Amino acid sequence: MAESGYICNNRGEHYKLPYNKSCGCSKLATTDWLKDIPGANDFNDIIEVRFKNTRKGYYRNVHNIRFRSGDVVAVEASPGHDIGVVSLTGELVLRQLFKYGISKDSEELKKVYRKAKSADIDKWKDSILLEHDTMIRSRQIADDLDLGMKIGDVEYQGDKTKAIFYYIADERVDFRQLIKVLADAFKVRIEMRQIGARQEAGRIGGIGSCGRELCCASWMTSFVSVTTNAARHQEVSLNPQKLAGQCGKLKCCLNYELSSYLDAQKDFPNRNTVLETVDGDAYHQKTDIYRNLFWYGFERENASNLVPVPVDRVKEIIRLNKEGKKVKTLIDPGSFQEEKLDFQDDVGKDSLTRFDENRSRSKKKRKKRYKKKSQDRS
């Protein structure tokens, strides 16, 4: 990570910025897995360029310039030109195009002009300096016009001829008057771009409940819908405060292990099936998916005195019940033994001065050695 007030080009080179902010090095960076393979990055017809926060684009290298990851380049924009950092070159660019459904022969791919000159970078720095003040002032203007929207970020184009205003709104907003006022106030071309709560969290960044940087701010490029069914399949408590992320929506990580849970329980019997025994009906209470255990109790509303039953045994009981037979017990004696974890409470057993005692012993040893050496010298 670069020092505060610098922007990184992923090669250890940092360009000083005129404001005191962290550069966000490698934010949504693409790992080049083929960089150590000879000839893998010879293809330079199309390159991937990253801009502020999460914005990326793919540009055609019409002048056959040799680019490397981390080069600051001037690219075609509408209108004028923009400044960005090369994030990926070579064969993997084609993979990225395929991933996002972009044809390499598409006419919509804009051009790369050249590597950025010092004058381009100076103008780029000046445009970055304007972004924060522009965002604050634009929020005041939107509030004066009584628009139900929040402007979360502003991004100036590298040549300062255009500004993108990222906003979030719950309902449809008529911002035609706002565009006129903003254009008169800032003397630039205005583009309004609506984002969702997840995208806003990704742009702002933060630390999740896991203690790590938000996934949407570090590596996620697409947002798949998350539902409470993902939590139900994983036997997660439906607590809104724990399931919601920084954006107020369901956490994206609920989908990460969902497929493995669904695969593990694809052969499980229906949980709503009541098991008939001689002692009464047994009702499903909870599931331990990866241990293949169903927990049953003889009271539907009371989850106490639960009995762990292996999935194979549950299938066997269901088969016997369909034949009109009731089993004596949910589990056969000796056929299943629940794993018992042996915990030991070591709290209070260790002395707080145990390290001090070791130090005093080591000091005594050193003194003895020193005395012995001095005696030998004498």
C-alpha positions in Angstrom: 0.0 0.0 0.0 1.3 3.4 -0.9 1.8 6.2 1.5 -1.1 8.7 2.0 -1.3 11.1 -0.9 0.1 8.9 -3.6 -1.3 6.7 -6.4 0.3 3.4 -7.2 0.9 1.8 -10.6 1.4 -1.7 -9.2 5.1 -1.7 -10.0 6.2 0.1 -6.8 6.2 3.5 -8.5 4.0 6.1 -6.9 2.8 9.4 -8.3 2.2 12.1 -5.7 -1.3 13.4 -5.6 -2.4 16.9 -4.5 -4.6 15.7 -1.7 -4.2 13.6 1.5 -5.9 10.3 0.6 -4.8 6.7 0.3 -4.4 5.6 -3.3 -6.3 2.3 -2.9 -3.5 0.3 -4.5 -4.7 -2.8 -6.4 -8.3 -2.1 -5.7 -10.2 -4.7 -7.9 -6.8 -5.6 -9.4 -6.6 -8.5 -11.8 -3.9 -11.0 -11.1 -1.8 -11.9 -14.1 -1.3 -15.7 -13.7 0.6 -15.9 -17.0 3.2 -13.2 -16.3 6.0 -15.8 -15.7 5.2 -17.8 -18.9 7.4 -16.7 -21.9 5.3 -15.3 -24.7 2.0 -15.2 -22.8 1.9 -11.4 -22.7 3.1 -10.8 -26.3 -0.5 -10.1 -27.3 -1.1 -6.4 -26.8 -3.9 -5.6 -29.2 -6.3 -4.9 -26.4 -5.4 -3.8 -22.9 -7.4 -3.4 -19.6 -7.2 0.0 -18.0 -8.4 0.9 -14.5 -9.6 4.3 -13.3 -10.9 5.6 -10.0 -12.3 3.1 -7.6 -14.1 0.2 -9.4 -14.2 1.6 -13.0 -12.4 -0.3 -15.7 -12.4 -0.3 -19.4 -10.9 -2.2 -22.4 -9.1 -0.3 -25.1 -7.6 -1.1 -28.5 -3.9 -0.6 -28.9 -4.0 0.7 -32.5 -0.4 2.1 -32.4 1.1 -1.3 -31.3 2.8 0.3 -28.3 4.5 -2.0 -25.8 2.5 -1.6 -22.6 3.2 -3.1 -19.2 0.9 -3.5 -16.2 1.2 -0.2 -14.2 1.8 2.2 -17.1 -0.2 5.4 -16.9 -1.9 5.9 -20.3 -4.0 8.4 -22.1 -7.1 6.8 -23.7 -10.0 7.9 -25.9 -13.0 9.3 -24.1 -16.2 11.0 -25.1 -15.4 13.8 -25.5 -11.6 14.3 -25.1 -9.3 11.9 -23.4 -9.0 10.2 -20.0 -6.1 9.1 -17.9 -5.9 5.6 -16.4 -3.5 2.9 -15.3 -2.9 -0.3 -17.3 -4.1 -3.2 -15.1 -3.8 -6.2 -17.5 -2.2 -7.1 -20.8 -1.7 -10.2 -22.9 -3.7 -13.3 -23.2 -5.7 -12.8 -20.0 -7.4 -9.7 -21.5 -9.2 -12.0 -24.0 -10.4 -14.1 -21.0 -11.8 -11.0 -19.4 -13.6 -9.9 -22.6 -15.2 -13.4 -22.8 -16.2 -13.2 -19.1 -18.0 -9.9 -19.6 -19.5 -10.8 -23.0 -17.5 -8.3 -25.0 -16.4 -9.1 -28.5 -12.8 -8.4 -29.3 -13.9 -7.1 -32.7 -16.5 -4.8 -31.3 -16.5 -1.3 -32.7 -17.4 0.1 -29.2 -13.8 -0.5 -28.0 -12.1 2.9 -27.8 -8.4 3.5 -28.6 -5.3 4.0 -26.5 -3.5 7.1 -27.6 -0.1 6.9 -25.8 1.7 6.7 -22.5 0.7 9.7 -20.4 3.1 12.6 -20.6 4.1 14.8 -17.6 1.6 17.4 -18.8 -1.2 14.8 -18.9 -0.4 13.7 -15.4 -0.3 17.2 -14.0 -3.7 17.9 -15.5 -4.9 14.6 -14.1 -3.8 15.7 -10.6 -5.6 19.0 -10.9 -8.8 17.2 -11.8 -8.5 14.9 -8.8 -8.1 17.9 -6.6 -11.5 19.2 -7.6 -13.5 16.0 -6.9 -14.1 16.3 -3.2 -15.2 20.0 -3.2 -17.4 19.3 -6.3 -19.1 16.4 -4.5 -19.9 18.6 -1.4 -21.2 21.4 -3.5 -23.3 19.2 -5.7 -24.9 17.6 -2.7 -26.0 21.1 -1.5 -27.4 21.9 -5.0 -29.3 18.6 -5.1 -30.7 19.4 -1.6 -31.8 22.9 -2.7 -33.7 21.4 -5.6 -35.4 18.9 -3.2 -34.3 15.8 -5.1 -34.6 12.4 -3.4 -31.1 11.3 -4.2 -27.7 11.2 -2.6 -24.5 12.0 -4.6 -21.9 9.6 -3.3 -18.9 10.3 -5.4 -17.6 12.5 -8.3 -15.0 11.5 -10.8 -13.4 14.0 -13.2 -12.2 12.9 -16.6 -8.4 13.2 -17.0 -8.6 16.3 -19.2 -11.2 18.1 -16.9 -13.8 18.3 -19.6 -16.3 15.9 -18.1 -17.4 14.8 -14.6 -19.3 11.7 -13.6 -21.6 12.1 -10.7 -22.4 8.8 -8.9 -25.7 8.9 -7.1 -28.0 6.5 -5.2 -31.8 6.9 -5.1 -34.7 4.8 -4.0 -37.1 6.1 -6.6 -36.9 7.5 -10.1 -35.4 11.0 -10.1 -35.9 13.7 -12.7 -32.5 15.4 -12.6 -32.7 17.4 -15.8 -32.7 20.7 -13.9 -29.9 19.4 -11.7 -27.7 18.8 -14.8 -28.2 22.4 -16.0 -27.3 23.8 -12.6 -24.2 21.6 -12.3 -23.0 22.4 -15.8 -23.3 26.2 -15.1 -21.6 25.8 -11.7 -18.6 23.6 -12.8 -18.3 24.5 -16.5 -17.9 20.8 -17.5 -19.9 18.1 -19.3 -22.1 16.3 -16.7 -22.9 12.6 -16.6 -25.2 11.1 -14.0 -24.7 7.5 -13.2 -26.9 5.6 -10.7 -25.5 3.0 -8.5 -26.9 0.6 -5.9 -26.2 0.3 -2.2 -23.7 -2.5 -2.8 -21.8 -0.5 -5.4 -21.7 2.5 -3.1 -20.3 0.4 -0.3 -17.7 -0.8 -2.8 -16.7 2.7 -3.7 -16.5 3.9 -0.1 -14.8 0.8 1.3 -14.6 -0.4 4.9 -14.0 -3.3 7.2 -16.5 -6.2 7.4 -17.6 -8.1 10.5 -14.9 -10.7 9.6 -12.2 -8.1 10.2 -11.1 -7.9 6.6 -11.6 -5.3 3.9 -15.0 -5.4 2.2 -15.1 -7.9 -0.7 -17.0 -5.4 -2.9 -14.1 -2.9 -2.3 -11.2 -5.3 -2.8 -12.0 -7.9 -5.5 -15.7 -8.3 -6.4 -16.7 -7.1 -9.9 -20.2 -8.3 -10.2 -23.0 -8.5 -7.6 -25.2 -11.6 -7.6 -28.6 -11.3 -5.8 -28.6 -12.7 -2.3 -31.7 -14.1 -0.6 -32.6 -15.4 2.8 -32.8 -18.9 1.3 -29.0 -18.9 1.2 -29.0 -18.5 5.0 -31.7 -21.2 5.5 -29.8 -23.8 3.4 -26.8 -23.2 5.6 -28.7 -23.4 8.9 -27.7 -19.8 9.7 -29.9 -17.9 12.2 -32.1 -15.4 10.4 -31.0 -12.4 12.4 -31.2 -9.3 10.2 -28.5 -7.5 12.2 -26.0 -10.3 11.6 -27.0 -11.0 8.0 -26.8 -7.4 6.8 -23.5 -5.9 5.6 -22.2 -2.4 5.5 -24.6 -1.5 2.7 -27.7 -2.6 4.6 -28.3 -5.5 2.2 -27.7 -9.2 2.8 -24.0 -10.1 2.9 -22.6 -11.3 -0.4 -20.5 -13.9 1.5 -23.7 -15.9 2.1 -23.4 -17.1 -1.4 -19.8 -18.3 -1.2 -20.4 -21.7 0.4 -24.0 -22.1 -0.7 -23.2 -24.5 -3.6 -21.2 -26.8 -1.3 -24.0 -26.9 1.2 -26.6 -27.7 -1.5 -24.3 -30.4 -2.9 -23.8 -31.9 0.6 -27.6 -32.2 1.3 -28.8 -33.1 -2.2 -29.4 -36.7 -1.0 -31.0 -35.7 2.3 -34.6 -36.8 3.0 -37.4 -34.3 3.5 -36.9 -32.6 6.9 -40.7 -32.2 7.4 -41.2 -35.9 7.4 -42.3 -37.1 10.9 -40.6 -40.3 12.2 -42.9 -42.8 13.8 -41.5 -44.7 16.8 -43.0 -46.9 19.5 -42.4 -44.0 22.0 -44.2 -41.5 19.8 -43.6 -39.2 16.8 -40.2 -37.6 16.4 -39.9 -34.1 14.8 -36.9 -32.6 13.0 -35.3 -29.8 14.9 -31.9 -29.0 13.3 -29.4 -30.4 10.8 -25.6 -30.8 11.0 -25.0 -30.9 7.2 -21.4 -31.8 6.9 -21.6 -34.5 9.6 -24.8 -36.0 8.0 -26.8 -35.7 11.1 -30.4 -34.9 11.8 -31.5 -33.9 15.3 -34.9 -35.1 16.4 -37.1 -34.4 19.4 -40.4 -35.8 20.5 -42.0 -32.4 21.1 -42.6 -30.2 18.0 -42.3 -26.9 19.8 -39.7 -27.8 22.4 -36.1 -28.3 21.2 -34.8 -30.2 24.2 -33.6 -33.7 24.7 -32.6 -34.0 21.1 -31.4 -37.2 19.6 -28.8 -37.2 16.7 -29.7 -39.5 13.9 -27.5 -40.3 10.9 -29.1 -39.6 7.5 -28.9 -43.2 6.4 -30.8 -44.2 9.6 -33.4 -41.5 8.9 -33.9 -43.0 5.3 -34.3 -46.4 6.8 -36.9 -45.3 9.3 -38.9 -43.5 6.6 -38.9 -46.7 4.5 -40.1 -48.8 7.5 -42.8 -46.2 8.3 -44.1 -46.4 4.7 -44.4 -50.2 5.2 -46.5 -49.6 8.3 -43.8 -50.4 10.8 -42.7 -48.4 13.8 -39.2 -48.5 15.1 -38.3 -49.0 18.7 -35.6 -46.4 18.9 -34.4 -43.7 16.6 -30.9 -45.1 16.6 -29.7 -48.7 17.0 -27.7 -49.1 20.2 -24.0 -49.4 19.3 -24.5 -48.5 15.7 -23.8 -44.8 16.2 -21.8 -43.0 18.9 -21.8 -39.2 18.9 -18.3 -37.7 18.9 -17.6 -36.1 22.2 -15.1 -33.3 22.4 -12.9 -33.3 25.5 -12.5 -29.7 26.7 -10.1 -28.6 29.5 -10.5 -25.4 31.3 -7.0 -24.0 31.7 -8.1 -20.5 32.8 -6.2 -19.4 35.9 -3.7 -22.2 35.9 -0.9 -20.2 34.4 0.9 -17.7 36.5 1.1 -14.1 35.3 4.7 -13.9 36.4 5.9 -17.1 34.7 7.8 -15.1 32.0 9.4 -13.0 34.7 10.7 -16.1 36.5 12.3 -17.4 33.3 14.0 -14.0 32.7 15.4 -14.0 36.3 16.7 -17.5 35.7 18.4 -16.5 32.4 19.9 -13.5 34.1 21.4 -15.7 36.9 22.9 -18.1 34.2 24.4 -15.1 32.4 26.0 -13.8 35.6 27.5 -17.3 36.3 28.9 -17.5 32.8 30.3 -14.0 33.2 32.0 -14.8 36.5 33.4 -18.0 35.1 34.9 -16.2 32.1 36.4 -13.5 34.3 38.0 -16.1 36.5 39.4 -18.0 33.5 40.9 -14.7 32.2 42.5 -13.9 35.6 
